[in-house]
Amino acid sequence: MVLAGGHARRLGGADKPGVLVGGRTLAAWVVSAAARAANVIVVGPERAELRPLRPAGGLRFVREDPPGTGPVDALRRGMAEVAMPWVAVLAADLPFLRAQELDALLTAAQGAVDSASPSSGAILVDAERRPQWLTGCWRTSALLAALGTHRGQSLGGLLAPLRPAELAVRIEAGEPPPWLDCDTPADVRWAQEWQH
């Protein structure tokens, strides 16, 4: 699931998923990373540039009602479309996320659930070990249960009680971090320079 709505206030209200980095939109980078998924659900406006990417199990667009009410409502709407036991929940502004990170997240999530740990998923953590809530993989049943009782609008408030396993990705020298999200003009410039 790719959350591709919102107001991008730190980008002056720009269409953040549509920002070009390396000749592709930010949303296209994320959908490409998830192309092997059983299906890809984009919560946000329909984007013609994503249709040719043809994820393995198909591509679907849905909107929360009303649109733009925040990531928790977008997640709730997207989860209504999920039929698989595991779901990756991703921001639409991750130009350096690749399939190998998604594979590692699924492996970490499945391993955490199968262990004695009470975890229900796994998330990436950045170099300072800060949780990246919109780069995670979750057991569908646990996420639906949490959404059923959560009344706030904080994504961290929803997901932290699920006690996800933390996945720290080792980055080779000179490689960009897969968790980099393009929230500010400076982030976008850095990503554009990297992909140029």
N, C-alpha and C positions, 0 to 999 in steps of 0.2 A: 504494500500500500504506500502510495506516494502522496503526501499532503502538499497540495499545490495551490492553496487559496491564501487567504490572509491579506494584510494591507501593506506590508513591507515599509513600515514607518521609518525605519533607519535608512531606507533607500529612497526616502522622499515619496513614498507611495508608488514607486515603479512596479511594473509587472515582473517581480523577481524571478519566477520560474522561466520567464521568457528572455531573460538577460543572456546575451551571447558570450560564450567563453570558448575560445578555440574553434569558432565557426559553428558551434552547436548551442542550443539553449541549455540552461542549467537543468531543466526538467528532462531534456533528452539524455543528458549524461546519466541521470539517476535511473531512468527507465531502461537504458541500455545495460546498466550494471545488473538490473533485475530481469534481463531478457530470458533467462532460463526458468523463471518462476512458473508455477502452474497457471497463474494468471496475475495480471497487474491491474490494480485498481488505483486510479488517480482521483483524488478528492479535490476537485477544483474545476475551473472552466475547461471545456474541450479545447484541445490544442492539436491543430492539423499536423504540425511537424512531428508529433509522436506516433501518428498512425503508421507511417512506413517502417517503424522500428519492429513491428510485429513480434511482440513477446511470444514465447512458446505457447502459452495457454490463452492468449488473447489479452486485449486491452479494453478496459471499461472506464468511463468517466461518470462520476456521481458528484452531487453537491449537497452540502449540509444546508439546512433550512432554519433561519435565513443564512445566505452565504456570508462568509467573513466573520463568523462569530467566535473563531478561535480554534486552536488545535484539538482541544478535547471534544468539542462538538463535531469537528471534521473527522476525528478518529471514530467517534461513535457512529457517524453516518457510514464511513467506510467499512466498519466491522459488520454492518448489516449485510454486506456483500460477500463476506469471507466464508468459504466452505471447507477450507483445508485446516488440518490440526495445528499448523504453525503459520505465523504471519510476520513478515518483516515490515516494520513501520519506519518510513524514511521521509526526511525533509526533501523538498524538491530543489534544493540549492547546494548540492554536494558534488561539485565537478570532478573530484578525484576519487570518489567511491567506485570500486570495481567489484566484479563478481566474486573474486577471491575473498574479499572482506565479508560479503554476504554469506558465502559458504562457511567461513570461519565462525560467523555469528550463529548460524543454525547449529553447527557442531557444538559450540559452547553452550547454547541454550538447551539442546537435547542432553548434553552431558550433565548440566546443572540439575535438570529435572530428574534425571535418572540416579543422581547421587543422593546422599542423605540431606543435602541442602534443601531448604524450602523455596528455592528460587523457581521462578516461572518463566525465565527468559534470560537474555543476555544483551548487553549494550556495549558499544565502543566507548572507551575512555580516551581522552586526549593525552598529550605528553605530560600534563600536570595531573592526570588521573581524574579529571572532571568528567562527570557522566554526560554522554551525548544522547539525550532522551529520544531524539529523532533519528537515531541510527541504531536500531535494535531489532531483535527477533524474539517473538513471544509465543507462548502456548495460547492458542486461540481461546480455549475455554477459560483460562485464568484472566485473560484480558477482558473478555466479555463480562465475567463476574465482577471484576473491578469497576468496569464502566457502569454496571448495574447499580452500584452503591455509591459511586463518586458523585458529589454534588458541586464541587468546585470547578474552576477553570484552569487550575495549574496542572500542566502535564507532568511535572516532577512529582506533584502531590498525588497524582493518579498512579504513576509507575513505580516510584520509590518503594512503596509498601510491598511490591511484588518481588523485591530483593533480587534484582537481576544479577547474574554473573557479570563480571567486568572483563572485557576483552581489550587488552592493550596490544595494539598492532605495532610490530617493529618496522621502522621505516629505514630504508637504506639511505646512505648519504646522498643528498641531492634530490631525493624523491619528495613529492608533496604529500601532506597528511591527508588520509582519506576522510577524516572527520571535518575538514575545513568547510564551513558553511559560509555562504556569501551574504552576510547580513548587512554590511556597510559598504559604501563606495570604495573604501580602502581594500576590503576583502575582494571585491570584484576586480579591482585593478591588479591586485597580486595574482589572482587566478588567471586573468587575461594575459598577463606578462608571462606566467608560467607556461600556458598552453600555446603561446605565440610561436 
